[in-house]
Amino acid sequence: GTDSEAARASKGGVPGTASVWVKTFGCSHNQSDSEYMSGQLEAYGYRIVQDSQSADLWLVNTCTVKNPSETAMVNIVNKGKQLEKPMVVAGCVPQGDKNFKALAGASLLGVAQIDRVVEAVEETLQGNRVQLLTKKDLPRLDLPKVRRNRHIEIIPLSTGCLGNCTYCKTKHARGELGSYDPDAIVARAKTAAADPEVREIWLSSEDTGAYGRDLGIKLPHLLRRIVEVLPKSGRARLRIGMSNPPFMLDTLDEIAQVLNHPLVFSYLHIPVQSGSNAVLEGMNREYTAEEFRKCADTLLALVPGLELATDIICGFPGETEKDHGETLRLVADYKFPHCHISQFYPRPGTPAARMKRVPTQIVKARTREVSKLVDSFTGTYAPLEGSLQLVSIVEKAADKVHLVGHTNTYAQILIKGEETLIGCMAWVKVRRATRWSAFGDLLDTPLQLDIVANKTETLLQWEKGEKGKEEGKERKKEDAFGVVKGPPGGWAGLCDWAGVAARGLLSKADAVDYAIALGLGVGLAGILTSAYFNITSHHKSQTQ
């Protein structure tokens, strides 16, 4: 081999001297897999780097759900080959088709083999090509992990699904439903909840609603257990992952009860794909448009303010103008805040790929029509204008100017502030709403003490059988789990972990529970200042 290949081979033999660039395509489950693989590599001594050019090896985690993501993956792999980078290609593409042309020469790692990533990287750096694609027991959830965003923990609940959609290739890779033991999931959630930097815990799966059906249990059983281990201060909230209608129908009341919990985002993604029963039958989605409506109507009635997201596929084979019209009517009826729209792509090896296609120009026209309709829902976030919202600030916005804060319905509030606020829980006043988000201003202390005095926070109560959250009604009660969420307008950017600077009196409040308990009864800045010093000294004594 060349001198460069020899150098790489020598690096491969000594973990810690080689660097790895990780590129991830696809869903949050894939993102979680990449985080686990990165964690194992770092624990073994490898360095995870952001610069692809300088990396000694590329680890590409792939997605097979749509043509565009697969095309983007092929472009990355081809670029790596041009740069003569050793490559490990993981995820659904190699698992679904190990003979995929673009993968020639790369090492392959299957979806159930992510706990062998160190072995794959070592062998590849030494000039060998490995294929670890055998399906086996699920990888452990307590493996080392490096989060892409340290404030968001993604927990996979299962792999595979119980469906057989005619257009889906992910089933070829992930297979039948395999659920993690609930004890393992709860333990992982408890570990994440104990991390003072974690603000959001996402549950991810190909179909979250189907969780546990292979174990003889149902999703609400798991959700109730997870809620019990979340921090009572509200500093970390739970987001339930995408759930298909068939396995939601028999648990709607229980799911609604969990969505009403103050530590759970009132947000749910239920993909409908089409408003036409004829198209749904062709897709083999195993539900009707009426059953989807039952899911949506029930949850929207029981969970005030619920933000409901969905998916639409335009131009599925056999779709008529009548079918398309039924989809438009359904979308118009619900005015989904988030609607993921894609045109039909035939995936090789799927039944739908053999069906007679709708002409491409018609598919594109229908996609544009649905997109235009969704874009027209300009009043989606208008009710937020002028309101006070407690948000978790978790990242920089795409515009590189604002920070992103999520409300309890997972609405996106864009805030101007220092990057040191990322990771904070903060109160904001919503100033202006747009179609896809809203803009808000951080509220300061002590300038907003009048707001603290005059608008005591509504402390949410969640009790067994409670039917939803009361909106706008101020009541000073402690909820059944002791969740106290702090004063609107006060202590902007309260953080309950060490090392992240806040903007108000409490610059480091690891004991945020104590701060809130003291602050609710405080109306004078002097008492607040005294409370701050008490908390700070308590935190120092605990950490010394």
N, C-alpha and C positions, 0 to 999 in steps of 0.2 A: 504494500500500500504506500501512499504518499506520506511525506513527513507530517502533514497536518493530521492524517488518520492515525499515525503512530502516537502523536501527542495526545489525541483524544482517547486513544486506547489506554495510555498510561494514566490519564485523569480518571477514566472509568474504574480503574483498579483501586483508587484511593478516594473513597467518599469524602466529600468536603472540598475537594479541589475542582469539582465539576459544577457547572451552573445549568439550570433548566428553565426554559421559557414555557409557560403553560397558556394555551389558547383554548377557550371553551365556547362551543356553540350549543344553542338549544335552551332547554327549560331549566327551572331551578333545581330539579333533580340532578341534571347534568352538572350544574354549578356546584352542588353539594359533593358530587363524586370528585370533581376537580379539587375541591378544598381538602377532601380526605387524602387524595393522592399527593397533593402539595405537602400536607402535614407529615405524611410518612417519609417523603423524600427529605424534608428538612430535619426530621428526627434522626434520620440516618446520616446526615451530614451534608447533603446536597444543598445548594443555594438556589432559591427560586428568584428569578430576575425578571424585570420588566422590559429589558432591552433584548429584543429577539435577535438582533444582529450579533451581539457579543456572546449569546448563550452557546454552551457546548452541545446541548441537545434540545430538541423541540418535543413537547408533549401536547398533542392535539386531541382534545376530547370532542367527539363528533355527534351530530344530530341527523337523523334520517327522516324527520317528519315532513319536510317540504323540500322541493327542488332548490330554492334559493340558498338555504342554509347548507345543503350538500354541495352546491356549486362554489360557495364561498370557501368551504372546507377544502375542496379540490384545488382551488387557487392557492391557498396557504400551503398545502402539501407540495404542490409543484414549485412554489417559491423556495421552500426548504430544500428541495432536491437540487435546484439551481445553485443554492448557496452551499451545497454539500453538507447539510446539517444531518446528523443522526436523528432519526425520528421514531417516536412511539405514537401510534395512532390508536386511541381508545374510544370507547363508547358504542353507539348504536350502529354506525356504519360498518365497522369491521365485524361486529357481532352478527349483523344481518346478512352480510355478504363478504366473506373473507377474500373472495376473488375479485373484488371491486378493483378495476384497472388502476385507478390512481394510487392504490395502496401498495403497489408492487415495490419491493425493496424496503418497506418500513416494517418495524415490529408492530404487532397487533395485540391489543389488550381488551378483553371482553368486559361487559358490564358487570359480571359477577366476579371479576378477577382484579378489581382495583386494589385489593389488599396485597397484590403481588407486583405493584408498580415498581418497587425498588429493584426487584429481580429483573424486570423488563428493562429498566434504565441501565442497570449495570451491564447486562449482556449486550445491549445495543451500543453502549459506549466502547465496548471491547471489540466492536465490529461484527457482532453476531446478530442475526435476525430471529426473533422469537415470535411464536403465536400462542398466546394464552387465552383461549376462547371457550374452554369447557365451562358449561353452566354447572354451578355447584351451590352450596348453601350461601345465603346472603352474607356479605362482608359485615364484620362487627361494627356497631355504632360507636364504640368507645375507642376507635382508632385515632391516632393523632390527626389534627385538622388545622389548616390555616385558612381563616375566613377571608374571602375577597374584600368584604366590608366587615370590619371587626365589630360593628354594632348590629349586625344581622346574622343570626344563627339559622341555618337551613337544616331541617331534620327530615330525612327520607322516611316515610312510613312503610313503604313497600316497594316492590318492583313488579312490573307487568300489570295486567288488568284482566277482567272477566269478560270484556267485550270482544267482538270480532268485526270491527268496522271495515268495510270493503276497501276504503281508501288508505288505510293506515299501515305503514311499514314498521312503526315502532314495535308493534306486537311481535314481529319477526325477531327483533333483537331482545326485547325485555321479557317476552313470553307470558305465561299464565301468572295470575296474581300470586305473589309471595309476600306475606305481611310479616313485619318484624314483631317480635314478642312485645306486648305492651310494656312490660317491666323495663325492657331495654330502651324503649322510646322515652318513657317517663324519666328514667335515669339520665338520659342524654339531655332532656329538657331541664331537669333539675340542675345539672352541671352548667348549662348555658345560663339559666336564671341566676345562678350564683356568681356569674361573671359580671362585675359592676359596669362593664362597658356595653353589654348587650341591651339593646332597646327593643328589638323585634325578633320574634321567633317564628319562622315560617315552617309550616308543615307541607311537605312536598311529596307528590306521587303522580303516577300516570292517571290515577283516579282515586283521590282522597276519600270520596264517598264510599268506595268499595272496601276500604280498609277493614281487615279483620274477618271478612266473610269466610275466608279459608281457615280461620282459627275458631269459628263459631261465636265470634263477638261482632259488635257493630261500632262504628266510629264514635258515637256519643259517649260510650263507655270510656274510650281512650281520652277524649277531650276533657271530660270531667276530671280525670286523674291528672292531666297536665295542668289544668287551671289551679289545682290545689298546690302545685309546687312553684307557681309564679310568685315573684316578690309582691308583697302586699302594698308596697308604695305606688305601684302602677308604673315603675320605671321600665318594665319590659312587658310588651303586649304580644298576644298570640295572633297570627294570621293563618286561617284555615285555607288549604290549597284547593286547586281545581277539582270539582266534583261533578260527575255526570248524573243526569236525572234518574236513571233506573234505580240507583242505590241510595237516593235521597228520599224517595216517595214514602218509605215506611218509617222514616225517622225525622220528619219535618219539624214536629213539635219540639223534639229533644235538641235538634240542631239550632232551632230558633232560641231556645233557652240559653244555650252556650253563647250564641252570637250576641245575646243581650248582656252577657257578663262584662263588667267594666274593664277587665283585663284582656278582652278579646276584641279585635277589630270587627266592627259591624260591616264586613265586606265579604263577598263570596263570588267566586267565578264558576258559573254553571254554563257550559257551552251547549248551545242549541243547534248550531250548524245550519239549520234550515227551518223555515216556518211551514213547510209543506210535508204532509205525511207521506206522500208518494216518494219524495226525495229521501226522507228519513228512512223509509223502508229500503230504498236502493242502497243507502249507506249502511244498512243493518245496524242502526243506532239503538234499537230495542226500546224505544219509547215513541210516543206521539207528540205532536205539537201541543195537544191539550194537556198531556201529562207534564210537559215542561211548564206550561202556564200554571198548572196546579202548584208546582214547586215554587215558581216565582211569586204567585199571588199569595200563597200561604206565608212565605218568609217575609215578604214586604209588609204584610198585615201584622205579623207578630213581632217584627224587628223594626221599630221606628227609625227612619234615617238610613236603613240598609243600603249600601252601595252594591249594586248587582252588575257583574260583568259577564259578557258572553262572547262566543265565537260564531262567525258566519263563514261558510264556504260558498262562494258564488260559482255558478256554472257547472255543478256536478252533472255527470252524464245523465241524459234524459230529462234534465230540468227544463220545464216549459215556461212560457211567459206567465201562465197562471201560477205555477209554483213560485216563481220569482216574486210575483205580486204578494203571495201569502207571506213570504219572508219579509218583504218591505212592511207589510201591515203589522207583523209581530214586532219588528224593531221599532216601528213608530208608536206602538201601544206602550212599550216599556221605556222608551227613550234611555237606553242603557248609557250610563256615564262612560263606560269603557266597553268597546265592541271591537274585537280583533277580527279584521276582515281579510280574507285571502281568496284568491281565485283558485279553482281546482287545478291541482297538478297531479298527473298520473304517476304514481310511484311504481317502479318496476317490481313485478312479482305480486302485485296486489290484484284482487278481482276487479276493482274499478278501472285498472289500467287496460283491461280487455273490453270495457264497455264503450259504446259509441259516444264519441266526444261531441259536446256542444261547440260550434265554431268559435275559434279563439276571439274574434272581434266581438262576438256577442257576450262571451265570458267577461271580457275586459269592460264592456259597456255596463253590464250588470254590476260588476265590482265597483265601478265609478259611481253608479246610482246609489248603491248601499252606502258607500263612503260619504257621498254628498248628504244623504239623509242623516247619518250619524253626526256629521260636522254641523248640521243645522240645529242641534240641541243646545243652543247657546245659553239657555237658562239653567243648565245643570247645577252649577255651583252658586247661582245668584242668591239662594236663601242664606248662604254663609256670610254675605256682606254685612259688616257691622257687628258680627258676633265675636265672642271670645272663644278661642280654641286652645286646648292643651295639645301640643304637637311633640312628636319625637323627631328631632333633627338628625338625619342619618347620612346625608351625602350632599355633595355639590350638585347643583342643577346642571342640565345639559348646556345652558347658556353661559356657564362658567362665571356667572355674576352672582346668582342667588344661591341660597341654601334650600334644601328640600325638607319640609316638615310634614309629617302625616298626622291627620286628625284621627278620631276614634272610628271614622268610617273609611279610613285610608285615603281620604281626599288629600291631594297634594297642595300644600301651601308654600309659596315661594317667599323667602325672607332674605333681606339684606343683612349681612352680619359677618363677623370674622369667622374664619374656618375653625377656630378653636371652639366654636359653639357646636360643631358636629359631634353628636353623641349626647347632647343635652335634651332634657325635657323642658319645654318652655311654653309660656303663655303668649299668644299672639292675638292681635285684633285684626280681623280680616277687613281689608280696605277695598279690594276690587276683585271681582270674579271674572274669569274668562271661560272659554269652552272647556278647556282641559285641566284647569287648575285655578288657584286664587292667589292673590298677593296679600301678605300680611305684615304687620309691624310688631316687633318685639315690645313687650310692655316692661317698663323699668321700675325699680325700687330706688329711692323712696318716692319718686315723682307720682306714682299711681296709688299711694296709700288710700286715697279716697275710694278707689275701686275696691280695694280689699275691705274697707269698712262698710261700703254700701251694697256690695254685691258678693256676699259670701258664696263660695262655690257650692254648687249642687253636688252633694256627695252621693254617688250612685249606689243604689241598693240592688243586690242580686240575691234573691231567695228562691228556693225551689218552687217552681210553678209560676214565677213572676212573668207577666205578659208584657215584656218590653220596657224600655227606658222612658221616663217622662221627660219631655223636652221643655225647656224654658221655665219650669217650675222650680223655684229655689227652695231647697229643703236641707236642713243641716242634720244629716243622719250618717251614721257609720254603717257601711254595708256589711253583709254577713261574713265577708272575709276580711274585714278590717281595712279595706282599701280607702285611703284618704288621699285625694288627688291634688290638694294645694289650692292657693287662692288665685282667682283670675286677676290678671293685672299686676300681680306682685311677683317678685323674685324671678324675673325673666331669666330663662336659661339655667334654672336649678339643675344641678348635676349631682348624682349620688355616687360618683366614683372619684378616686384621687387622680390628680394630674391634669384634669381638663378645666380650663379657666371659664368661669361664668361671669356674667356682666353685672349682677346685682350685688347685694351685700354678702351673699353666700358665694364666695369664689371657690370653695372646696367643701362640698357637703356630702360626705360619704354616708352620713347619718340623716338622710333626707326625711326619713320617717319622723325623727325627732323634730326636725325643723318645721315640718308641716304641722305636727301636733302642737308645737309652741305657737306657731305663727297664726293659726286660725283664731286664736283669742287675743291677738295683738293689734292694737291700733296706733301705737306710738313707735316712732323710729328708734327711740332709746332702748325700748324693750327688745325690739328686733335685733339691734346691735348686740345687746347682752346675750340674746339667744345664740347669735352667730358665734361669739367667742366661746360659749359653753359647748357648742357642737364641735367647733374646731379642736378644742382641747381634748374633748372626748375621743374624737377620731385619732388624734396624735397618740393618746395613751393606748389606744387599741392597736396601733400599728408599730409601736415601739417594742 
